[in-house]
Amino acid sequence: MPNITVVGDLILDRYLIGDASKLNPEQPGVVIRVDKEEDRLGGAAAVAMLSTGFGATVTLAGVVGKNEPGERLLQLLDTHGIEPHVWIDDRPTTWKQRIVARGPLRPDRCDREV
């Protein structure tokens, strides 16, 4: 089993997932009804996760912030068995919000409602 170290940008990818089901009455566009949210490893953290999938023992080096996205990223690293060697800094953790809409339409608003 190979041992590797991945160094780079540690990113938390956040996904809002749902059906694009109605038109937005406020402006031209489509509304997605969010029924699922997911957090995933992004950037160098994603490379580390994929490497563990190929059987490697992985150490990951990078920087995270002292905030909720940084804590969540560290939790995901633990879940995937990745050994973190991270610098915890006062800057915010990099995270990206993505919208995944089921259906042929592209959303411009997300609703979390019953």
Buried (B, 14 or more C-beta within 10 A) or exposed (E): EEEBEBEBEBBBBBBBBBBBBBEEEEEEBBBBBBEEEEBBBBBBBBBBBBBBEEEBBBBBBBBBBEBEBBBBBBEBBEEBEBBBEBEBEEEEBBBEEEBBBEEEBEBBEBEEEE
